[in-house]
Amino acid sequence: MEMVNRNETFVTEFIFLGLSSKPRVQIILFLVFLTFYLFSLFGNIIIISVVGVDSRLHTPMYFFLINLSILDISYTSTNIPQMLMNLLTRRKTISFGGCATQMYFSLAFGMTECFLLGVMAYDRYVAICQPLHYTIIMNVKFCIQLAAFCWSSSLVSSMIINIFTLRLSFCGPNILNHYFCEVPAVLTLVCTDTSLTEMVVFIFSIIIVFLPFLLIIVSYAYIFRAVLQIQTAQGRTKAFSTCASHLTVVAIFYGTAIFTYMRPSIKSSQDRDKVIAVFYTIIMPMLNPLIYSLRNKDVHGGLRRSLVLLRSSVVSKGVHVNLWPHASE
């Protein structure tokens, strides 16, 4: 819908093209992405619950992992429900205000993940390179401050980028070649000069994407040097195993994020960009709990202890209300 005023046309809503216009393909995509979304919610809730219940996992590494899980739930819930609804409707629209809100939170959560991955790399550096000072450096107060910085700086940065984006004139067309409102896609619909906004996006991308990535590179350079000095192969394997999950997430997330945002020109192949966006908005939040739990013995142990605790609680309640009269025998 467009509002006309003094011979000028202003966009009041956007129409998504989505990932496909074929009804059968849309049904398949709906089922696939619904499955991904449910897996993402379930996996991240499991990690939050296990780490929260098991006191043995109350360490800095798992504190940041809880933040990452909360972030993944928030990120997917910002984009996927709207996309799933659009896959089942003929007219795929979103209001201008709704688009602005979605753009703000999706960008803020993406920035937060960049910072969190950088902080998690620093945590691994301190744990491996300075183990005797680990508990002193990574104390509770410092960890909370790092997490607060990750969230607050991202929310503020996203607000600045959105202000620069939304101050531009959207006078038509209003067809968005994407499945959610993302800054690069929205900028293609602007009918005025976008060079300043594109420069702002590029500068913030360097600060928020590149600087944490540089921290990760430096941290792992020191980590690899320290690990190579370990005398036993078993010790080196154990040290590397604590970093493998994080490195996997970094490679996938940063690879797609850098390709999308750290370019001098925003206006490129939109079909390619929205397919790439699927990786960091849908697939990564689903993979994160799998990557961090499949080969993590601490999480496995925490899950078993949580299940035992839950079973004991259920049995004790059952005995109390005489649901299982022979449970205590």
N, C-alpha and C positions, 0 to 999 in steps of 0.2 A: 504494500500500500504506500502511496506517496501523497504528501500534503502540498498543495499549491498555494503560494503566497507571493503576490506581486511578480508574476511571471517567472518565479523560481520554484523549483521542485525539490522538496526535502523528503528524504527517505524516513519512513516511520517503522518499517519492518524489513527484514531480509528473508530471502527465499534460498534455502539450501539446495544445491544440486546433489549432495550426498556422494556416496561411493558408486552407486549404480542407479540407473533409471528402469531397469528390468524387474518386474514384479517377482519373478521366481528367484532371481539373484538376491533381491531385497529380503525375501523370506529366509533364504539360506544365511545371509549376513546377520539377520536378526537373531537367529538361533545360535550362530557361532559367537557373536559378540555378547549375547545374553549369558552364554556359558562362560565366556571369559570374565565377564563382570561378576558373576556369582562366585567363580573360583577366586577372583581377586579379593572380593569381600570376605569369603570364608577363610582363605589362607592368611590374610592380614589380621583378621580377628583372632584366629588361632594363635598367631605369633604374639599379639598384644596380650592375650589371656595367659599364655604359657609363661611369658617373661614376667608379667605382673604377679602371677601366683607363686612362681618358684623364686625363693629368695637367693638361690645360688646363681641366678641369672641377673641379679641386681648389680650389674657392672656398667661402666661407661659404654662399652661396645653395644650392649643390648638396650641401654637407655636410648642411644641414637637409632637403633633398629626399630624400637617402638615408635619413635618420631617418624621414621621412614614409612612404617606401616600405616600410621595415622594419615600421613601425607598421601600415600597411595589411595587410601579409601576416599579421601577428600577430592583428589585429582580425578579419579574415575567417576565419582558421583557428580562432578561438575559437568562432565561432557557426555558420558555414555547414556544416561536416561533420556536426554533430549534426542540423541541419535537413534536410540531404539524406538522411541515414539515416532520419529520421522520415517523410519523404515516401514512402519505400518500405516502411514497416512499418505494420502495423495498430495496434499498441499503441505510442504515442509517449510514452515515459517517460524520466525522468532521476532519478537518486537525489538525495536532499537535499544530500549533499556535492558531487555533480557540479554541481547547480544553484548552490550557493554559490560554487564555483570559477569557473563560467562567468560568474556575475554579477560577481564581483570583477574578473576580467581584462577583460571587455567594458567595464565602467565605467572601469577604469584606462586602457585604451587610448583610449577616447573622450575622457577628460580630457586625456590626453597630446596628442591632436590639437588640442584647443583651445589649449593652451600653445604648441605648435609653430607653429600658424598665426599666433599673436600674435608670436612670435619672428621668423618669416619676414617679417612686416610691418615690424618694427623694422629688420631687415636691409636691406630695400628703402629704408626712410627714410634710413638712414646712407649707402647707396650713391648715392642721388639728391640728398639735401640736404647731405651732408657728404662729397663724393667724395674730397677731398684727404686726409681723415683716415680713410677707410674701412679701409684695411689696418691702421692703428694701433688703431682701436676694435674692429673685428671680427677680432681676432687668433685664432690657433689655440686658445690657452688659454681665452679668453673664450667662443668658440663651443662648446667642449667643456663648459664650465661651464653654459652656457645649456641645452644638450641634456640634461645630467645633471639639471638642475633640473626640466625638463619631465617626464622619466621618473620621477624619485624622488618628487616632490611628488604626482604623480598616483597612484602606487602606494600612498603613505601615505594620501591622501585617500580613495581607494576602500576601503581597509581600514577606515577610521573609519566610512564610510557602511554598509559591510557588517556591521560589528559592531552598529551600531544597528538594522539590519534583522533580522539573524539572532537577536538576543536576544528578539525578539517571539515570541508563541505561534502556531504553525501547527497548529490542531486540526481542520482540515477546513473546506471541501472542499479537494481537492488538484488540481483541474483548472485549469491555467494557460492563460488565453486569449492565448497568444502563441506564437512559434516558437522563442524562446530565453529564458533567464532574465534578465529586466531588472528593475531595482529597482521602477519604478512598477507593473509587472504583478504582481510577487511580493507587494507590499504589499497588493494587493486580496484576498489569501487569508489575511491575518492576522485572527485572531479577537479581538484586543485593541485597545486604543486606539493608533492610529498617528500621532497628531498630532505628537508629539515627533520621531519619525523623519522625518516629512514636512517638518517645519521644518528639521531637519538637512540633508536633501537639498536643500531650497530655498536654504539659506544657502550650502552648498558650491557649488550651481549658480551663485549670484550671484558668488562668488569666482572659480570656475574657468571659468565660461562668460562672464560679463559683463566681468570685468576684462581678460582677453586681448582680448575684443571691443572694449572701450574703447581699449586700446592700438592696435588695428588702425585704429579710427576716427581717433584723434589722429595716428597715423603717416601715414595717407593724406591727412589734411587738410593737413599740412605738405608732403607729396609733391605734391599737386595745386597748391598755391601755388607751389612751386618749378618745376614743369613749365610752368605758365602764364607764368612769367617767361622761359622759353627763347624766343629770338627766332625761330628757324626752325621751320617746321611739321614738317620731317623729324626734328628733335631732339625735339620734343614727342611725335611718334608713337613714336619709339624708346624714350623714357622710359616712356610709357604701356604699351607692349608688354611691358616687363619685369614689369609689375604685373598685367596682364590675367588671366593664369592663376591667380595667387594670389587675386585678387578673385572669380573665378568659383567657386573651391573654398570660399572663405569664405562667400559668399552661400548656397550650397546646404547646406553643413554646419551653419552656425550657425542658419540658418532652421529646420531640422528639430530640431536639438538644443535650441534655446531653447523651441520649441513643446512639446517633450516634457517637459523637466525644470524650466523656470523658470515653474512655476505653483503658486499657493498650495495647490491640492488635487490630489493624485495621481490620485484616482479619477475618471476621465472616460471617454470612449468608448474602450474597449480595442481594438475592431475598427479604429478610425481610427488609434490609436497604433501598432499593430503594422504597419500598412501604411506609415505614416510612417517607422518604424524600418527598413524595407527600404532607404530612400534612404541613410541614413548607415551601415548595417552591410553592405550588399551592393553597392549601385550606386556610392556615392562611392569606395570603394577600387578599383573597376574604372575609374572615370572619371579619377581623379587622374593616373595615368601618361599617359593620353590628353591630358588638359588641359595637362599640363606639357610634353608632347613635340611635340604636333601643330604648334604655331606657334613652337617654340623652335629657333632655328637652331643654337645651341650644342649641344643634344642631338642634332640631326640630324647635325651635323658629327662629334660624338663617336661616334655610331653608325656612321657611314661609316668613320671611322678605326679603330674597333674591328673592323669586318668586314674591312678591309684587313689589319690586324694578324693577325687570325685566319686569313685566307686565306694570308698569307705564312708563318705558323707551320705550317699544314697542308702547304703546298707544300714548305717546307724539310724537314719530317719525311718527306714522301713521297720527296724526292730522297735523303735519308739512308738510307732502307730500300729504295730502288729500286722504290717502288710506281709512280712516274711517271718513268720514265727520261728522258723528253724534256722534263721541266718546266723545266730550266735552259737549254734551248736557245732 
